[in-house]
Amino acid sequence: MENMYQNMYQNRGALVREEIRRTRHRSELLLYAVCILAGLIAACFVVFFLSDDLDVIAELKNLLGFFGLEEGGADYTGGLVVLLILAGVIGGVASIIFMLVAYIASVYAMYAQQLSYSIRVSEKNFPEIYWKVREFSELMDLPVVPEVYVQQMNGELNAFTCWVPGRIFIQLNAEIVDLAYMENKDFDTVFFILAHEMGHAYLHHVQLQYTLWCMPVNFIPVLGTYILYPLLSRSREYSADRVAQALTGGTGELSAMMMLSAGRHAYKYVSPEDYLREITRKRKPLERFAVWVVNLLASHPIMPYRTRAILDPGKRSGKLL
């Protein structure tokens, strides 16, 4: 009997992972590749202009002269090429090391915040959430079960996932956990948000190798900071929502959207049908343009787009623009 239940659970996990793979936003991986390429091109331009400002060529020529190589000879030209390559490699490696150290320091600072101010979810503290984390981890076959922490944030409704070497941790703001343990006793909504955050971990959105490669695009004015990276971020949010739907079977999805819009107390009094009629009604061109601009600059899809994507029976990719 135990083997039968184990096989059923494994089969469910395989189905969940297949649904996640199938419903991941179709543009996410493409946008990720574009962000990496744009960041690398931008880095090359920065190196070129810095080299021009610092007159690196003149310095290299002086260095070759110091070694007794005269300009114009084959040895001189070959030496100059070698020095240019070495300068580029050393500069690139130094930049990568700097970004790596800075990033690890920043994530450890966030982890230290959890250890200093949060309550870790365990079998004794918020056990319902603890066992749901274990269940979701087994369904996705995660190599490491995420650590989950609860921290009060003065009314802010938010949650996030982060990586530190050897572990993944999730912060659930206490204001979201309140949904399950206070007046509404709404565990489904909390579990959907938890599954969404675990989706980011499963899809490697927070891991070092994913983050570092697309980090340089943030230094490109306008194109990187306001267009490319927000596009990638919105596609990741859609993908994480699909993970949450696969893990929870779709329970709590609409109430999660209503909660994010109306707050943790009033969301139960919102009519979802009326909300859906409002967001799908035809608007004037100027109103549509204004909404388009808001979405263009947002890290998360605006609520009408996100809600419509979640409720799409075909589970197609959500609207990015």
LINJO-V84145 format. One record per helix or strand. SS is the DSSP state (H for helix, E for strand). FROM is the first residue (numbers start at 1). TO is the last residue. If there is no record, write none. Layout:
# LINJO-V84145
SS_FROM_TO, SS_FROM_TO
This chain:
# LINJO-V84145
H_2_23, H_28_54, H_56_66, H_74_117, E_119_120, H_127_140, E_147_151, E_159_164, E_167_173, H_174_181, H_187_202, H_208_219, H_223_248, H_253_262, H_267_269, H_272_280, H_285_296, H_303_310
